[in-house]
Every structure is written in structure tokens, then in C-alpha cells.
């Protein structure tokens, strides 16, 4: 079939508003350009974090559960400090460093993240730097009766900070957002039969003791979330599995308050967890609103209460 006759692409662009470049008087060579961000003055405030956010980039993640080697797409935030005497940072260097690390597989390993944060601060000539990343973690999950296996997932979070000139220059926070089932104890208690249940989400963020930290941290946090719920979730359930899961949830009713407290107890017993936040949300099946419970546990709480 013959194509219709159109003007040239250049002419089409002209008709739709494109114009030729405007001759200018400003420098076109880097060495002749004004460098505003490196201008020194009193700019009133130090800035604790400045950089780029919502950066998408693949990372190498070594999972403690099969599949063991994964390459998820992470969402990153790369920031540094900025002294009040400096107007701005050389922001392009942030993604330049990310590209350099890509040649050697940018990885979620805590040691490599610490090296990345330190290099970032040094390359930017700043006292400190932080790298944050969030990415999905996939793992095999086997149905309780049929034995059928599928891929389940949750979302992981890591935040590595480096600060020059202090005794412990590295700080690491890790986290997990996992979905679970909760069955209402009150509904079970007052009903002749059945009880309302729903899907809930457990959000965990914990600052870690790097001396006690190990790379299967995500499995530890996942177990804290799922083992304390009414039931975990499964990608594949046959009829015998559904019966098992339903009855297990009925045997383990949980208020959102119960779940938050039980998860917090597991984290207190976790050797690498220094201080943490647990937030549990239930998408209530008999309401239009969600139920929420949150526990913030600090090292001061540990000293004061126990």
C-alpha cells in the first residue's frame, strides 16, 4: 500500500512550531562558563541533604532465599551535605559515580554501600553522604498442603550514611514492607460463626549494629512480620491449601495492636536491631478506613524500661 505524500521531516517540524537555534553571546566551552554552584559566600544555612531522588537503577541483590541471585530495579536517593559557604553541589557527579559502580555491579551488600557513600562524600568534597534504595525482593513460597511453589515478594529498604571525622562514620538503616493476613479477635469472639479478616501490611525500619549485622537481615525481618500475623500470604493455593490457611488464621487472631507488639518483641530479640519503628496497617474488610498501630523503640527506651 503506497504511503501518502508528506513534506520532509524538517518541514513538518517547522509547521508544528520548531524554530532554528537562536544565535547567542554566552560561552559554549566549559572552561569559559560561569560556575555558579562553586561561588563562595555566606548562604545562611548548612544543608544536611541535597542531591537527586527517584533514580531508577538495577542492583545486584544476593538473596538468602531462592532465587539466590537477583537484579531488581531499585529506586535510589543520593545526597550529600553542603556547607553554608557553598552555593551548591556538583550534582552531575552523583549519577556519574553510580555509572562508575555499574561497571562492577552496583550491589546491596552493606560493605559496598558504605564504600559507595564514603566515595560519594569524597568525590563531592563534602563531610557526609547518604544513599537510600528501595527495591522488590522475590522469594519462593511453597503452599502448605499441595506443595506447589510460586514467587512471593515484599519491598526492601536500605539507607547507608557516611560522616567524616567521627568515631563511627557509617550508619545503616534497613527495612521491609510485607503483606500478611490478620483475622479480627473481636469478630471471632462475638460471632456464632466466621470472623472478618483482611490483608495487612507490616512496615519495619531498624537502625542496625554493624558489628552484629549479617546479610540475611531481610529474612529475619520477614519472619518477624509473617510469623506473628494470623497467616502469611501465598502466590498459589489449591483447595486443601486454602482450608489450611483459613483455619490457621482462625487459630491465630490478631488485632493490629497485637501484631505491632509481637513484631516489636521479635525485633528487640534481634541481635543487630538497635532501634526501630514498626507500623502495621489493616485494610479493614468491614470498614472503608484502615486500622493502624505504630511502635517507635529507641535505645533510650531499652535503658529506661528493661
N, C-alpha and C positions, 0 to 999 in steps of 0.2 A: 504494500500500500504506500503510495507516494506521500512524503511529508509536505505540509503546507509551506509556502514560501514566506520566510521571516527576514527582517533586516538582520545585519550582523549583530553578534552579541554585544559589541561595544556600542552600537547604535541603540540596541534595546535598553541597555543600562542608561544611556543618555536620556532616552524618552521617559524613563521611570525615575529620573531625579539625580543620577550620578553626575558629578562635575569633576573636571580635571584638578590636580593638586594646585593649591594656591602658592605662588612664589613667596617665600618668607625671608626674614632677615636674621632669624636666630640660628645659633650654631647647630651643625649636624654631626660634628665629631665629638666623641665622649670627652676628650681632654679639653675641649673648648666650652663645654656645657657647664652651667651653674649647678653646683651640688648643694641644694637647699638643705637636705636632711643632715648633712655634716656641719651645718652652721652652728657655731658655739655661742651661747648666750645664757641668760638666766630664764629658763622656761617654766619657772614657778613650782613644778612638781616632778618628783620621780614617778616613773610608771613601772608598776610591778609586772605587767604582762602586756606585750604588744607583739603582733605577728599576724599569722594567717590561720584561718579556720575553715572547716568544711572542705578540707583537702582529701580527695579520694586517691587511694594508692594501694596496690597489692602488698601483702606482707607474707612472710613465711611463718607459719604457726605450727609448732610440733605439739600435737595433741596427746594427752595421756590415755585417751580412748580412741578406738578405731573410728574413722580413718586417721592414721597417725600423722601424716604429713599433709597439711592443708595450705592453700594460698587464697585466703579470703580478701575481699576488698574492704580496707579499713577507712574510716573517716578520721582524719587527723587534725590536730591543732598544734601549731608550732609557734612558740612565743619566747621572747627574752625580756630581761629587764631593760630599763632605759633611764640613765641619769638625767637630772633636771637641767644639766648643762648642755645636753644634746637635743637637737630638734626632732630627729627621727632615726630610725634604724635602716640599714640596707636590706630591705625586705626581700629582694630577689634572692639573697643568699640563703634564705630559709629553704626554698624549694630547690635551689642549686645543691645544697647538701643532701636533700632527700634523693635527688637524682644520682649523686655520687654513691650513696649507700645502696641504691638499687642494683648497681653493678655487682654487689657482694651479697645480694638477697637481704633486703630490709626485713628484720625479724623481730618478733615479740619477746625474744629472750631478754630477761631483765638486765643481764650484764651488758648486752649490746645496746639496750635502750639507754642505760646510764652513760655509755660511751658516746652515744648519739647526742644526748643532752649536753654533756661536757664539751664536745666538739662544737656544738651549736653556739654555746656561750663564748668559746674562744674565737671562733670564726667571726662572730659578730662584735667582738671586743666589749662584751658585757659581763657583769658579775654573775648572772644566773640565766638559766633557760629551762623551759618545760616542754615536754612532748606528751600530748594526750592522744590516745587512739581508742576507737570503739569498733568492734567487728563481730560478725556472727561466728559461732563455734558449732560445728556439726559433729554428732557422735551417734554411733549405732545404739539402738534401743530395741530390746527383744520383748515381745509380748509375753505375759506371764504364764499362759497356758499353751497356746498354739506354737510358741517358739518362733513366730515369724519376726523378721528383723527389718527395720527401716531406719531412716535418718531422722533424728530429732535435732533440735537446735536451741540455743539460747544466745544472748548477746553478752559479750565480754567488754570490759573497760580497763585500761591501764593508763596511769599518769606517773611519769618519771620526771623529777625535778632535780636540778643541779644548782648549787650555790657555792661560789668560790670563797675560800678563806674561812670556812667554819669546820668544826671538828668532824661532823658527819655531813659531808656535802651532798649526798644523794638521799632523796626521799621517794618512796614508791607507794602509790595507792592503786589497788586493784578492785575490780567489781564485777558483778554478774547480775543480769536481769533474766529470771527464769519463770516460766509459766507452770502453774500447778492447779490441782483441783482442791477446793475446800467445800466441805459439807457442814451446814449450819447445826450446831449442837442444840440450839433452842427449838428449831423446826423439828428435829428428831425427837426431842423430849415431849413436845406438846401434840404431835400429830399421831393419829391412830396408825398410819402407815406412810412410809416415804419421808423424805426431807429435801428441802431445796438445796441445791448445790450449784457451784459456778466455777468458772475459771478465774484464778487469781494470779497475780504477778508478785514475785519477791525480788526486790531491788536491794543489793548489798554493795556497800562501798567500805573498804577497810584499808587503813594505813598499815603497812607491814613492817615487821622487824626483819631487815635484810639479812641478818645473821641466821635467822630461823627459816627464811623463805625458801621454797622449792617450787620447781616449775610445774608441778601438778596442782597448783593452787586452785585452778578452775574446777577441778574435780572435787576438791574439798568444799568449795563454796556451793557447787551444785548439789552435793549431798546434804549440806546444811539446809538448803531450800527445800529439796524434794522429800527428804526422809521425815521432815516434820509436818508435811502437809497431809491432807486426807488421802490424796493419791498423787502420783506423778502422772504425766501425760505420755501418750504413746502414738507413734505415727500410724501403726497398723494394729487393729483389734478385730478378731473374729468373735463369734458369739460366746464361746467359752471364756475368752479373754474379757469381754465386756461384763459378763457376770462376775468374774473375779474382781475387776477394777471397781465395779459398782458396790459390791459387798465390802471391799476393803475400805472404800471411802466412808461407808456407813459405820464401819467399826472404828474409824478414826476421825470423829467430827472435830472441826476446828473453827472457832471464831477467828476473825482477823487479828484480834489481840493475842489469842493463843499462839498463832503462827509466828507473829513477830517476836514474842518472848522465847519460844522454843528455838528459833533460828539464832537469836542473840545468845542463848545459852551455849549453843554449839560453837559460836564464834569466840566466846570467852575461853572455851577449852582449846581453841586452835592455837598452836604454838606461835605462828607467825603474825596473828592479828593483834595489833597494838591498840587501836581504837577504830570504831566503826559506826556506820549508820545502817539500820535495817528498816526498809519501808515495805509494807505489804498492802496490796490493793486487791479488792474483790470486785469483779463486775457483777453486782448483785442480780440474780435471776428474777427476783420478785420486786425489784425497785428500778427506777430509772437512774438512780445515782450509784456511785461506788462507795464501798466501805474502805477505810484506810487506817492503818496504825503505823507509827514510826517510833523507833528507839535510836537515840544517839548515845553512844557509850564512849567515854574518853578515859585516858589514863588516870585522870583525877577521880573519876567515878570508881575505878578499880581500887585506888588508895582509900577512898572515903567509905565505901560500902562493904568491902570484904577484907 
